[in-house]
Amino acid sequence: MDINKGKQKLELMKGLLLIAKISIASGVSWELAKMLGSKHPYLAPLTVILSIQETIQHSAVYAFYRIIGTLFGIAATIFIIKHVEVNGWTIGLLLTMGMVLPVVLRLHKTIIHQIALTILLVFVFVHKTNYYVSDRIRDTIIGALVAIIVHIIIVPPN
């Protein structure tokens, strides 16, 4: 029974440490994004929350995939976005077009998901604000870097 209690205590500590890392990195990334001019600073902590994984290596790979997917998703939408209206059919068509090449190229599914997410958000928000694309790129990179740095500095898992 002592072994089980020890494992439970260790799992609790890991959980609390994860909460601390995500909370600290989210706050830092939000403020850094705002300081660098973001009108959508929530994008940086969103990347933090998604990027902090079990190990530093997994976190770095996920953060890289998120950045690549974001850039690809923006590239897939930016040229035609001003010429079509926002509705379910255009979103579905853009998602299909934007995700075909990455599937054919057999890119990691995380990249494909990030492309889809970016296409959806860029398509919807660019019609409302001109800042979204630059904020999306900058804040994704900020969130990814802050997540990895905090993961490395605060009790690294590996």
DSSP file with accessible surface (Angstrom, degrees, kcal/mol):
  #  RESIDUE AA STRUCTURE BP1 BP2  ACC     N-H-->O    O-->H-N    N-H-->O    O-->H-N    TCO  KAPPA ALPHA  PHI   PSI    X-CA   Y-CA   Z-CA
    1    1 A M     >        0   0  189      0, 0.0     4,-2.1     0, 0.0     5,-0.2   0.000 360.0 360.0 360.0 -33.5    0.0    0.0    0.0
    2    2 A D  H  >  +     0   0  139      1,-0.2     4,-2.2     2,-0.2     5,-0.1   0.867 360.0  54.7 -61.5 -34.7    2.9    2.4    0.6
    3    3 A I  H  > S+     0   0  125      2,-0.2     4,-2.4     1,-0.2    -1,-0.2   0.918 107.9  48.6 -65.5 -43.1    4.0    2.0   -3.0
    4    4 A N  H  > S+     0   0   99      2,-0.2     4,-2.5     1,-0.2    -1,-0.2   0.897 111.5  49.3 -63.6 -41.5    0.5    3.0   -4.2
    5    5 A K  H  X S+     0   0  137     -4,-2.1     4,-2.4     2,-0.2    -1,-0.2   0.892 110.6  51.2 -64.7 -37.9    0.4    6.1   -2.0
    6    6 A G  H  X S+     0   0   41     -4,-2.2     4,-2.3     2,-0.2    -2,-0.2   0.910 111.2  47.2 -64.5 -42.1    3.9    7.0   -3.2
    7    7 A K  H  X S+     0   0  133     -4,-2.4     4,-2.6     2,-0.2    -2,-0.2   0.905 112.3  50.1 -65.3 -41.2    2.7    6.7   -6.8
    8    8 A Q  H  X S+     0   0  136     -4,-2.5     4,-2.3     2,-0.2    -2,-0.2   0.906 111.2  48.5 -63.6 -41.4   -0.4    8.7   -6.1
    9    9 A K  H  X S+     0   0  154     -4,-2.4     4,-2.5     2,-0.2    -2,-0.2   0.910 111.6  49.7 -65.1 -42.4    1.6   11.4   -4.4
   10   10 A L  H  X S+     0   0   96     -4,-2.3     4,-2.5     2,-0.2    -2,-0.2   0.922 111.4  48.7 -62.7 -43.8    4.1   11.5   -7.4
   11   11 A E  H  X S+     0   0  115     -4,-2.6     4,-2.4     2,-0.2    -1,-0.2   0.889 110.6  51.3 -64.4 -39.3    1.2   11.8   -9.9
   12   12 A L  H  X S+     0   0  108     -4,-2.3     4,-2.7     2,-0.2     5,-0.2   0.937 110.6  48.5 -62.2 -44.8   -0.4   14.6   -7.8
   13   13 A M  H  X S+     0   0  115     -4,-2.5     4,-2.5     1,-0.2    -2,-0.2   0.910 110.8  50.4 -63.0 -42.1    2.9   16.5   -7.8
   14   14 A K  H  X S+     0   0   95     -4,-2.5     4,-2.4     2,-0.2    -1,-0.2   0.911 111.5  49.2 -61.8 -42.3    3.3   16.0  -11.5
   15   15 A G  H  X S+     0   0   31     -4,-2.4     4,-2.4     2,-0.2    -2,-0.2   0.919 112.1  46.9 -63.3 -44.4   -0.2   17.4  -12.1
   16   16 A L  H  X S+     0   0   92     -4,-2.7     4,-2.4     2,-0.2    -2,-0.2   0.887 111.9  51.5 -66.1 -36.6    0.4   20.4   -9.8
   17   17 A L  H  X S+     0   0   49     -4,-2.5     4,-2.7    -5,-0.2    -2,-0.2   0.911 108.8  50.8 -65.8 -41.1    3.7   21.0  -11.6
   18   18 A L  H  X S+     0   0   77     -4,-2.4     4,-2.8     2,-0.2     5,-0.3   0.932 110.2  50.0 -61.8 -44.3    1.9   20.9  -15.0
   19   19 A I  H  X S+     0   0  101     -4,-2.4     4,-2.7     1,-0.2     5,-0.2   0.924 111.4  49.0 -59.7 -44.5   -0.7   23.4  -13.8
   20   20 A A  H  X S+     0   0   38     -4,-2.4     4,-2.8     2,-0.2     5,-0.3   0.931 112.3  47.5 -62.3 -45.9    2.1   25.7  -12.5
   21   21 A K  H  X S+     0   0    5     -4,-2.7     4,-2.7     2,-0.2     5,-0.3   0.936 114.7  45.1 -62.1 -48.4    4.0   25.5  -15.8
   22   22 A I  H  X S+     0   0   39     -4,-2.8     4,-2.4    -5,-0.2     5,-0.2   0.922 115.7  47.9 -63.3 -42.1    0.9   26.1  -18.0
   23   23 A S  H  X S+     0   0   73     -4,-2.7     4,-2.2    -5,-0.3    -2,-0.2   0.940 115.9  42.3 -65.1 -48.4   -0.3   29.0  -15.7
   24   24 A I  H  X S+     0   0   82     -4,-2.8     4,-2.6    -5,-0.2     5,-0.2   0.951 117.2  46.3 -64.4 -48.9    3.0   30.8  -15.5
   25   25 A A  H  X S+     0   0    0     -4,-2.7     4,-2.7    -5,-0.3     5,-0.2   0.877 111.8  52.6 -64.3 -36.0    3.8   30.3  -19.2
   26   26 A S  H  X S+     0   0   19     -4,-2.4     4,-2.4    -5,-0.3    -1,-0.2   0.938 111.6  45.4 -64.9 -46.1    0.3   31.4  -20.2
   27   27 A G  H  X S+     0   0   38     -4,-2.2     4,-2.2    -5,-0.2    -2,-0.2   0.933 115.5  46.5 -62.4 -45.4    0.6   34.6  -18.2
   28   28 A V  H  X S+     0   0   73     -4,-2.6     4,-2.7     1,-0.2     5,-0.2   0.930 113.4  48.4 -63.6 -45.0    4.1   35.4  -19.5
   29   29 A S  H  X S+     0   0    0     -4,-2.7     4,-2.7    -5,-0.2    -1,-0.2   0.896 110.2  51.8 -66.2 -38.8    3.1   34.7  -23.1
   30   30 A W  H  X S+     0   0   98     -4,-2.4     4,-2.5    -5,-0.2    -1,-0.2   0.951 113.6  43.8 -59.0 -50.9    0.0   36.8  -22.9
   31   31 A E  H  X S+     0   0  107     -4,-2.2     4,-2.6     2,-0.2    -2,-0.2   0.890 114.0  50.1 -65.1 -38.5    1.9   39.8  -21.5
   32   32 A L  H  X S+     0   0   56     -4,-2.7     4,-1.9     2,-0.2    -1,-0.2   0.924 110.7  49.6 -65.8 -42.5    4.8   39.4  -24.0
   33   33 A A  H  <>S+     0   0    0     -4,-2.7     5,-2.6    -5,-0.2    -2,-0.2   0.926 113.0  46.9 -61.5 -44.3    2.3   39.2  -26.9
   34   34 A K  H ><5S+     0   0  102     -4,-2.5     3,-1.9     1,-0.2    -2,-0.2   0.920 109.9  53.4 -61.7 -43.9    0.6   42.4  -25.7
   35   35 A M  H 3<5S+     0   0  140     -4,-2.6    -1,-0.2     1,-0.3    -2,-0.2   0.843 107.3  52.2 -61.2 -32.3    3.9   44.1  -25.2
   36   36 A L  T 3<5S-     0   0   92     -4,-1.9    -1,-0.3    -5,-0.2    -2,-0.2   0.271 129.7 -93.3 -90.8  10.1    4.8   43.2  -28.8
   37   37 A G  T < 5 +     0   0   39     -3,-1.9    -3,-0.2     1,-0.2    -2,-0.1   0.559  65.4 161.6 100.2   9.1    1.6   44.8  -30.1
   38   38 A S      < -     0   0   11     -5,-2.6    -1,-0.2    -6,-0.2    94,-0.1  -0.398  27.2-169.3 -68.2 137.5   -0.9   41.9  -30.3
   39   39 A K  S    S+     0   0  124      1,-0.2    -1,-0.1    92,-0.2     3,-0.1   0.429  92.6  44.9 -95.8  -6.7   -4.6   42.7  -30.5
   40   40 A H    >   +     0   0   22     91,-0.1     3,-2.0     1,-0.1     4,-0.3  -0.448  66.0 160.3-131.7  59.7   -5.3   39.0  -29.9
   41   41 A P  T >   +     0   0   13      0, 0.0     3,-1.3     0, 0.0    -8,-0.2   0.686  61.9  79.4 -64.4 -15.0   -2.9   38.0  -27.0
   42   42 A Y  T 3> S+     0   0   91      1,-0.3     4,-1.8     2,-0.2     5,-0.1   0.722  79.4  71.8 -63.8 -17.8   -5.0   34.9  -26.2
   43   43 A L  H <> S+     0   0    0     -3,-2.0     4,-1.8     2,-0.2    -1,-0.3   0.839  92.3  55.4 -67.8 -31.5   -3.4   33.2  -29.1
   44   44 A A  H <> S+     0   0    0     -3,-1.3     4,-2.1    -4,-0.3    -1,-0.2   0.965 110.4  41.8 -68.2 -51.7    0.0   33.0  -27.2
   45   45 A P  H  > S+     0   0   14      0, 0.0     4,-3.1     0, 0.0     5,-0.2   0.850 109.3  61.2 -66.5 -26.1   -1.4   31.2  -24.1
   46   46 A L  H  X S+     0   0   56     -4,-1.8     4,-2.1     1,-0.2    -2,-0.2   0.946 106.6  45.5 -60.5 -44.0   -3.5   29.0  -26.4
   47   47 A T  H  X S+     0   0    0     -4,-1.8     4,-2.4     2,-0.2    -1,-0.2   0.906 111.7  52.6 -65.4 -39.4   -0.2   27.8  -28.0
   48   48 A V  H  X S+     0   0    0     -4,-2.1     4,-2.2     2,-0.2    -2,-0.2   0.960 108.9  49.1 -57.9 -51.4    1.3   27.3  -24.5
   49   49 A I  H  < S+     0   0   90     -4,-3.1    -1,-0.2     1,-0.2    -2,-0.2   0.897 117.4  40.9 -59.0 -41.1   -1.7   25.2  -23.3
   50   50 A L  H  < S+     0   0   53     -4,-2.1    -1,-0.2    -5,-0.2    -2,-0.2   0.810 115.7  51.0 -76.2 -29.0   -1.5   23.0  -26.4
   51   51 A S  H  < S+     0   0    0     -4,-2.4     2,-0.8    -5,-0.2    12,-0.3   0.781  80.3  92.6 -85.9 -29.7    2.3   22.8  -26.5
   52   52 A I     <  +     0   0   10     -4,-2.2     2,-0.2    -5,-0.2     4,-0.1  -0.571  58.8 164.5 -72.8 112.2    3.3   21.7  -23.0
   53   53 A Q        -     0   0   75     -2,-0.8     6,-0.1     2,-0.4    -2,-0.1  -0.477  53.2 -75.4-116.6-171.8    3.4   18.0  -23.2
   54   54 A E  S    S+     0   0  137     -2,-0.2     2,-0.3     4,-0.1    -2,-0.0   0.846 112.7  22.7 -59.6 -40.2    4.9   15.1  -21.2
   55   55 A T  S  > S-     0   0   30      1,-0.1     4,-2.2   101,-0.0    -2,-0.4  -0.837  79.4-114.9-125.8 165.5    8.5   15.7  -22.2
   56   56 A I  H  > S+     0   0   30     -2,-0.3     4,-2.9     2,-0.2     5,-0.2   0.912 117.6  52.9 -64.3 -41.1   10.5   18.7  -23.4
   57   57 A Q  H  > S+     0   0  137      1,-0.2     4,-2.6     2,-0.2     5,-0.2   0.938 109.9  46.6 -61.6 -46.7   11.1   16.9  -26.7
   58   58 A H  H  > S+     0   0  112      1,-0.2     4,-2.6     2,-0.2    -1,-0.2   0.889 113.0  51.2 -62.2 -38.7    7.4   16.2  -27.2
   59   59 A S  H  X S+     0   0    0     -4,-2.2     4,-2.7     2,-0.2    -2,-0.2   0.927 110.7  47.4 -63.7 -44.7    6.6   19.9  -26.3
   60   60 A A  H  X S+     0   0   39     -4,-2.9     4,-2.5     2,-0.2    -2,-0.2   0.915 113.3  48.0 -64.9 -42.0    9.2   21.1  -28.8
   61   61 A V  H  X S+     0   0   54     -4,-2.6     4,-2.7     2,-0.2     5,-0.2   0.938 113.6  47.1 -64.6 -45.6    7.9   18.9  -31.6
   62   62 A Y  H  X S+     0   0   40     -4,-2.6     4,-2.6     1,-0.2    -2,-0.2   0.929 112.1  50.1 -62.4 -44.0    4.3   19.9  -30.9
   63   63 A A  H  X S+     0   0    1     -4,-2.7     4,-2.3   -12,-0.3    -1,-0.2   0.915 111.3  49.5 -61.1 -41.4    5.2   23.6  -30.8
   64   64 A F  H  X S+     0   0  118     -4,-2.5     4,-2.8     1,-0.2     5,-0.2   0.937 111.1  49.0 -62.3 -46.9    7.1   23.2  -34.2
   65   65 A Y  H  X S+     0   0   52     -4,-2.7     4,-2.8     1,-0.2     5,-0.2   0.884 110.0  52.6 -60.0 -39.2    4.0   21.4  -35.7
   66   66 A R  H  X S+     0   0    0     -4,-2.6     4,-2.3    -5,-0.2    -1,-0.2   0.930 110.9  46.1 -64.6 -43.3    1.8   24.2  -34.4
   67   67 A I  H  X S+     0   0   35     -4,-2.3     4,-2.6     2,-0.2     5,-0.2   0.948 115.0  46.5 -64.4 -47.2    4.0   26.9  -36.0
   68   68 A I  H  X S+     0   0   57     -4,-2.8     4,-2.6     1,-0.2     5,-0.2   0.932 114.0  48.2 -61.3 -45.9    4.2   25.0  -39.3
   69   69 A G  H  X S+     0   0    0     -4,-2.8     4,-2.6    -5,-0.2    -1,-0.2   0.894 111.3  50.9 -62.2 -39.0    0.5   24.3  -39.4
   70   70 A T  H  X S+     0   0    2     -4,-2.3     4,-2.3    -5,-0.2    -2,-0.2   0.943 112.1  45.9 -64.3 -46.8   -0.3   27.9  -38.6
   71   71 A L  H  X S+     0   0   77     -4,-2.6     4,-2.5     1,-0.2    -2,-0.2   0.922 115.0  47.1 -63.3 -43.2    1.9   29.2  -41.4
   72   72 A F  H  X S+     0   0   62     -4,-2.6     4,-2.3    -5,-0.2    -1,-0.2   0.920 111.6  51.1 -65.3 -43.3    0.5   26.7  -43.9
   73   73 A G  H  X S+     0   0    0     -4,-2.6     4,-0.9    -5,-0.2    -2,-0.2   0.895 110.9  48.2 -62.4 -39.5   -3.0   27.5  -42.9
   74   74 A I  H >X S+     0   0   12     -4,-2.3     4,-3.0     1,-0.2     3,-0.8   0.939 111.0  50.7 -66.2 -44.1   -2.5   31.2  -43.3
   75   75 A A  H 3X S+     0   0   55     -4,-2.5     4,-0.6     1,-0.3    -2,-0.2   0.876 107.7  54.4 -60.8 -36.6   -0.9   30.6  -46.7
   76   76 A A  H 3< S+     0   0   34     -4,-2.3    -1,-0.3     1,-0.2    -2,-0.2   0.743 121.9  27.0 -70.2 -22.3   -3.8   28.5  -47.8
   77   77 A T  H XX S+     0   0    0     -4,-0.9     4,-1.9    -3,-0.8     3,-1.0   0.755  98.0  80.7-110.5 -29.2   -6.4   31.2  -47.0
   78   78 A I  H 3< S+     0   0   58     -4,-3.0     4,-0.4     1,-0.3    -3,-0.1   0.796  92.9  49.2 -59.7 -33.8   -4.7   34.6  -47.3
   79   79 A F  T 3< S+     0   0  167     -4,-0.6    -1,-0.3    -5,-0.2    -2,-0.1   0.781 122.4  29.1 -81.3 -24.5   -4.9   35.0  -51.1
   80   80 A I  T X4 S+     0   0   62     -3,-1.0     3,-1.6    -4,-0.1     4,-0.5   0.532  92.6  94.5-110.5  -5.6   -8.6   34.1  -51.5
   81   81 A I  G >< S+     0   0    1     -4,-1.9     3,-0.8     1,-0.3    -2,-0.1   0.835  84.5  50.6 -59.2 -36.9  -10.0   35.2  -48.2
   82   82 A K  G 3  S+     0   0  130     -4,-0.4    -1,-0.3     1,-0.2    -2,-0.1   0.631 106.8  57.0 -77.3 -12.3  -11.1   38.7  -49.4
   83   83 A H  G <  S+     0   0  153     -3,-1.6     2,-0.3     2,-0.1    -1,-0.2   0.444 102.0  55.5-101.6  -2.3  -12.9   37.3  -52.4
   84   84 A V  S <  S-     0   0   52     -3,-0.8     2,-0.2    -4,-0.5    -4,-0.0  -0.941  77.8-119.5-131.0 153.5  -15.4   34.9  -50.6
   85   85 A E        -     0   0  136     -2,-0.3     2,-0.7     1,-0.1     5,-0.1  -0.528  33.9-101.1 -89.4 158.7  -18.0   35.4  -48.0
   86   86 A V        +     0   0   60     -2,-0.2     2,-0.3     4,-0.1    -1,-0.1  -0.701  66.2 122.8 -81.6 115.8  -18.0   33.6  -44.6
   87   87 A N  S  > S-     0   0   48     -2,-0.7     4,-2.3     1,-0.1     5,-0.2  -0.956  73.1 -92.0-159.0 173.2  -20.4   30.7  -44.5
   88   88 A G  H  > S+     0   0   58     -2,-0.3     4,-2.5     1,-0.2     5,-0.2   0.855 120.2  52.0 -60.6 -36.8  -20.3   27.0  -43.9
   89   89 A W  H  > S+     0   0  222      2,-0.2     4,-2.5     1,-0.2    -1,-0.2   0.913 111.0  45.5 -70.4 -42.0  -19.8   26.0  -47.5
   90   90 A T  H  > S+     0   0   25      2,-0.2     4,-2.8     1,-0.2     5,-0.2   0.894 113.8  50.2 -69.9 -35.8  -16.8   28.3  -48.1
   91   91 A I  H  X S+     0   0   31     -4,-2.3     4,-2.8     2,-0.2     5,-0.2   0.949 112.1  47.7 -64.0 -46.6  -15.3   27.2  -44.8
   92   92 A G  H  X S+     0   0   30     -4,-2.5     4,-2.3    -5,-0.2    -2,-0.2   0.917 113.7  47.6 -59.4 -43.2  -15.7   23.5  -45.7
   93   93 A L  H  X S+     0   0  104     -4,-2.5     4,-2.8     2,-0.2     5,-0.2   0.928 112.4  48.5 -65.2 -45.2  -14.2   24.2  -49.2
   94   94 A L  H  X S+     0   0    8     -4,-2.8     4,-2.8     1,-0.2    -2,-0.2   0.907 111.3  50.6 -61.5 -41.3  -11.2   26.1  -47.7
   95   95 A L  H  X S+     0   0   39     -4,-2.8     4,-1.8    -5,-0.2    -1,-0.2   0.933 111.6  48.1 -62.0 -44.6  -10.6   23.3  -45.2
   96   96 A T  H  X S+     0   0   84     -4,-2.3     4,-1.3    -5,-0.2     3,-0.3   0.954 115.4  43.8 -60.0 -50.4  -10.7   20.7  -47.9
   97   97 A M  H  X S+     0   0   99     -4,-2.8     4,-0.7     1,-0.2     3,-0.2   0.898 114.7  49.8 -63.5 -40.3   -8.4   22.6  -50.2
   98   98 A G  H  < S+     0   0    2     -4,-2.8    -1,-0.2    -5,-0.2    -2,-0.2   0.761 114.9  42.3 -72.2 -24.8   -6.0   23.5  -47.3
   99   99 A M  H  X S+     0   0   50     -4,-1.8     4,-1.7    -3,-0.3    -1,-0.2   0.611  94.2  78.6-100.7  -9.4   -5.7   20.0  -45.9
  100  100 A V  H  X S+     0   0   78     -4,-1.3     4,-2.8    -3,-0.2     5,-0.2   0.959  93.9  47.7 -64.1 -51.9   -5.3   18.0  -49.2
  101  101 A L  H  X S+     0   0   88     -4,-0.7     4,-2.9     1,-0.2     5,-0.2   0.933 111.1  49.7 -59.1 -47.7   -1.7   18.7  -49.8
  102  102 A P  H  4>S+     0   0    0      0, 0.0     5,-2.8     0, 0.0    -1,-0.2   0.881 112.6  48.7 -60.4 -34.0   -0.5   18.0  -46.3
  103  103 A V  H ><5S+     0   0   84     -4,-1.7     3,-1.4     3,-0.2    -2,-0.2   0.941 112.0  48.1 -69.4 -43.9   -2.4   14.7  -46.4
  104  104 A V  H 3<5S+     0   0  100     -4,-2.8    -1,-0.2     1,-0.3    -3,-0.2   0.898 112.2  49.6 -61.9 -38.5   -0.8   13.8  -49.7
  105  105 A L  T 3<5S-     0   0  101     -4,-2.9    -1,-0.3    -5,-0.2    -2,-0.2   0.476 111.8-126.7 -78.2  -3.4    2.6   14.8  -48.4
  106  106 A R  T < 5 +     0   0  223     -3,-1.4    -3,-0.2    -5,-0.2    -2,-0.1   0.869  43.9 174.9  58.6  42.9    1.9   12.5  -45.3
  107  107 A L      < -     0   0   60     -5,-2.8    -1,-0.1     1,-0.2     5,-0.1  -0.371  44.0 -77.2 -73.0 159.7    2.6   15.3  -42.9
  108  108 A H    >>  -     0   0   83      1,-0.1     4,-1.6    -2,-0.1     3,-1.0  -0.244  39.5-121.9 -58.2 141.9    2.0   14.6  -39.2
  109  109 A K  H 3> S+     0   0  145      1,-0.3     4,-2.6     2,-0.2     5,-0.2   0.800 110.7  64.0 -61.6 -26.3   -1.7   14.7  -38.2
  110  110 A T  H 3> S+     0   0   24      2,-0.2     4,-2.2     1,-0.2    -1,-0.3   0.912 102.3  49.4 -62.7 -39.3   -0.9   17.5  -35.7
  111  111 A I  H <> S+     0   0   10     -3,-1.0     4,-2.4     2,-0.2    -2,-0.2   0.929 109.9  51.3 -64.0 -42.4    0.2   19.7  -38.5
  112  112 A I  H  X S+     0   0   25     -4,-1.6     4,-2.4     1,-0.2    -2,-0.2   0.920 110.3  48.7 -62.8 -41.9   -3.0   18.9  -40.4
  113  113 A H  H  X S+     0   0  121     -4,-2.6     4,-2.5     1,-0.2    -1,-0.2   0.894 111.2  49.9 -64.2 -40.5   -5.2   19.8  -37.4
  114  114 A Q  H  X S+     0   0    9     -4,-2.2     4,-2.5     2,-0.2    -1,-0.2   0.869 108.9  52.6 -67.4 -36.1   -3.3   23.1  -36.9
  115  115 A I  H  X S+     0   0    0     -4,-2.4     4,-3.0     2,-0.2     5,-0.2   0.952 110.9  47.1 -61.0 -48.0   -3.8   23.9  -40.6
  116  116 A A  H  X S+     0   0   22     -4,-2.4     4,-2.4     1,-0.2    -2,-0.2   0.931 113.0  48.3 -60.9 -46.0   -7.6   23.3  -40.2
  117  117 A L  H  X S+     0   0   57     -4,-2.5     4,-2.6     1,-0.2     5,-0.2   0.926 113.7  47.1 -60.6 -44.2   -7.7   25.4  -37.0
  118  118 A T  H  X S+     0   0    0     -4,-2.5     4,-3.3     2,-0.2     5,-0.4   0.922 110.3  51.8 -66.2 -44.9   -5.8   28.2  -38.6
  119  119 A I  H  X S+     0   0    1     -4,-3.0     4,-2.5    -5,-0.2     5,-0.3   0.951 112.9  46.1 -56.8 -48.5   -7.9   28.2  -41.8
  120  120 A L  H  X S+     0   0   66     -4,-2.4     4,-2.2    -5,-0.2     5,-0.2   0.961 118.3  40.2 -59.1 -52.4  -11.1   28.4  -39.8
  121  121 A L  H  X S+     0   0   36     -4,-2.6     4,-3.0     2,-0.2     5,-0.3   0.907 117.2  47.5 -68.8 -42.1   -9.9   31.2  -37.4
  122  122 A V  H  X S+     0   0    0     -4,-3.3     4,-2.5    -5,-0.2     5,-0.3   0.948 112.1  50.9 -63.9 -45.4   -8.1   33.2  -40.0
  123  123 A F  H  X S+     0   0    1     -4,-2.5     4,-0.6    -5,-0.4    -2,-0.2   0.922 117.7  38.2 -59.2 -43.2  -11.0   33.0  -42.4
  124  124 A V  H  < S+     0   0   36     -4,-2.2     3,-0.3    -5,-0.3     4,-0.3   0.948 121.7  40.6 -74.6 -47.7  -13.5   34.2  -39.8
  125  125 A F  H >X S+     0   0   60     -4,-3.0     4,-2.1     1,-0.2     3,-1.3   0.778 102.7  65.1 -79.7 -26.3  -11.4   36.8  -38.0
  126  126 A V  H 3< S+     0   0   10     -4,-2.5    -1,-0.2    -5,-0.3    -2,-0.1   0.855  97.6  58.5 -65.5 -28.6   -9.7   38.4  -40.9
  127  127 A H  T 3< S+     0   0   83     -4,-0.6    -1,-0.3    -3,-0.3    -2,-0.2   0.696 114.6  37.7 -69.3 -17.2  -13.1   39.6  -42.0
  128  128 A K  T <4 S+     0   0  161     -3,-1.3     2,-0.3     1,-0.3    -2,-0.2   0.676 127.6  17.5-105.5 -27.4  -13.4   41.4  -38.7
  129  129 A T    ><  -     0   0   30     -4,-2.1     3,-0.6     1,-0.1    -1,-0.3  -0.990  52.9-147.4-149.7 141.2   -9.9   42.7  -38.1
  130  130 A N  T 3  S+     0   0  130     -2,-0.3     4,-0.4     1,-0.2     3,-0.3   0.608  95.8  65.3 -80.6 -12.9   -6.8   43.3  -40.2
  131  131 A Y  T 3> S+     0   0  124      1,-0.2     4,-2.5     2,-0.1     5,-0.3   0.603  74.7  89.6 -84.7 -12.9   -4.5   42.4  -37.3
  132  132 A Y  H <> S+     0   0    0     -3,-0.6     4,-3.0     1,-0.2     5,-0.2   0.886  83.8  50.0 -60.2 -44.3   -5.4   38.7  -36.9
  133  133 A V  H  > S+     0   0   27     -3,-0.3     4,-2.2    -4,-0.2    -1,-0.2   0.951 115.3  41.8 -62.7 -49.1   -2.9   37.2  -39.4
  134  134 A S  H  > S+     0   0   56     -4,-0.4     4,-2.6     1,-0.2     5,-0.3   0.914 116.7  49.5 -66.5 -38.4    0.1   39.0  -38.0
  135  135 A D  H  X S+     0   0    2     -4,-2.5     4,-2.9     1,-0.2     5,-0.4   0.914 109.1  53.2 -62.4 -41.7   -1.1   38.4  -34.4
  136  136 A R  H  X S+     0   0    0     -4,-3.0     4,-1.7    -5,-0.3    -2,-0.2   0.928 113.7  41.3 -61.2 -46.8   -1.7   34.7  -35.2
  137  137 A I  H  X S+     0   0   52     -4,-2.2     4,-2.1    -5,-0.2     5,-0.2   0.974 120.2  42.0 -65.7 -54.8    1.9   34.2  -36.5
  138  138 A R  H  X S+     0   0   67     -4,-2.6     4,-2.7     1,-0.2    -2,-0.2   0.934 117.0  46.4 -60.3 -47.5    3.7   36.2  -33.8
  139  139 A D  H  X S+     0   0    0     -4,-2.9     4,-2.7    -5,-0.3    -1,-0.2   0.836 109.5  54.3 -71.2 -30.2    1.6   35.0  -30.9
  140  140 A T  H  X S+     0   0    1     -4,-1.7     4,-2.4    -5,-0.4    -1,-0.2   0.933 112.0  44.9 -65.4 -44.0    1.9   31.3  -31.9
  141  141 A I  H  X S+     0   0   65     -4,-2.1     4,-2.7     2,-0.2     5,-0.2   0.928 113.7  49.9 -65.6 -43.6    5.7   31.7  -32.0
  142  142 A I  H  X S+     0   0   14     -4,-2.7     4,-2.8     1,-0.2     5,-0.3   0.952 112.7  46.8 -58.7 -50.5    5.7   33.5  -28.7
  143  143 A G  H  X S+     0   0    0     -4,-2.7     4,-2.4     1,-0.2    -1,-0.2   0.905 112.5  50.0 -59.8 -41.5    3.5   30.9  -27.0
  144  144 A A  H  X S+     0   0    1     -4,-2.4     4,-2.0    -5,-0.2    -1,-0.2   0.940 114.1  43.9 -64.1 -46.4    5.6   28.0  -28.5
  145  145 A L  H  X S+     0   0   99     -4,-2.7     4,-2.7     2,-0.2     5,-0.2   0.923 114.6  48.2 -66.7 -44.1    8.9   29.6  -27.3
  146  146 A V  H  X S+     0   0   13     -4,-2.8     4,-2.9    -5,-0.2     5,-0.3   0.917 109.9  53.5 -63.6 -41.5    7.6   30.5  -23.8
  147  147 A A  H  X S+     0   0    0     -4,-2.4     4,-2.3    -5,-0.3    -1,-0.2   0.937 112.8  42.9 -58.2 -47.1    6.1   27.0  -23.3
  148  148 A I  H  X S+     0   0   34     -4,-2.0     4,-2.2     2,-0.2    -2,-0.2   0.928 114.6  49.5 -68.0 -43.4    9.4   25.3  -24.1
  149  149 A I  H  X S+     0   0   90     -4,-2.7     4,-2.7     2,-0.2     5,-0.2   0.942 113.8  45.2 -62.0 -46.9   11.5   27.8  -22.0
  150  150 A V  H  X S+     0   0   14     -4,-2.9     4,-2.7     1,-0.2    -1,-0.2   0.914 111.8  53.2 -63.7 -40.1    9.2   27.4  -19.0
  151  151 A H  H  < S+     0   0    7     -4,-2.3    -1,-0.2    -5,-0.3    -2,-0.2   0.877 113.6  43.5 -62.3 -35.5    9.2   23.6  -19.4
  152  152 A I  H  < S+     0   0   81     -4,-2.2    -2,-0.2    -5,-0.2    -1,-0.2   0.899 118.5  42.6 -75.8 -40.9   13.0   23.6  -19.4
  153  153 A I  H  < S+     0   0  124     -4,-2.7     2,-1.0    -5,-0.2    -2,-0.2   0.911 104.9  62.6 -77.0 -44.3   13.5   26.1  -16.5
  154  154 A I  S  < S-     0   0   46     -4,-2.7    -1,-0.2     1,-0.2  -133,-0.1  -0.746 130.6 -46.7 -92.5 102.9   10.8   24.8  -14.0
  155  155 A V  S    S-     0   0   90     -2,-1.0    -1,-0.2     1,-0.1    -2,-0.1   0.911  72.9-135.3  38.8  75.6   11.7   21.3  -13.0
  156  156 A P        -     0   0   65      0, 0.0    -4,-0.1     0, 0.0    -1,-0.1  -0.297   2.7-139.5 -59.1 137.2   12.4   19.8  -16.4
  157  157 A P              0   0   63      0, 0.0    -5,-0.1     0, 0.0    -2,-0.1   0.686 360.0 360.0 -74.0 -19.1   10.7   16.4  -16.9
  158  158 A N              0   0  112     -6,-0.0  -102,-0.0     0, 0.0  -103,-0.0  -0.976 360.0 360.0-147.4 360.0   13.7   14.8  -18.7
